[in-house]
Amino acid sequence: MVHDNDLIAAIHTPNGETARQRASQGFTFITLASDLTHLEQAARDHLAKARGN
């Protein structure tokens, strides 16, 4: 129905794995997490490097 009417099926997902699943379901516009998710991961990475991990 979406493709037949030239519509874009969009969805927000929390990560790449879920995004891949949604793409296989036919979604054509998919977000890969939020700004907050990316900032949290970057902060964890920087903290780990500062701690020598």
NORHU-V548243 format. One record per pair of residues at least 12 apart in sequence whose C-alpha atoms are under 8 Angstrom apart, sorted by sequence separation. I is the first residue (numbers start at 1). J is the second residue. D is the distance in whole Angstrom. If there is no record, write none. Layout:
<<I,J,D> <I,J,D>>
This chain:
<<19,31,7> <19,32,6> <11,27,7> <16,32,6> <9,26,7> <10,27,6> <13,30,7> <14,31,8> <15,32,5> <16,33,8> <9,27,5> <10,28,6> <11,29,7> <12,30,6> <13,31,6> <14,32,6> <15,33,5> <8,27,8> <9,28,5> <10,29,4> <11,30,5> <12,31,5> <13,32,6> <14,33,4> <8,28,6> <9,29,6> <10,30,6> <11,31,7> <12,32,7> <13,33,6> <14,34,7> <8,29,7> <12,33,7> <14,37,8>>
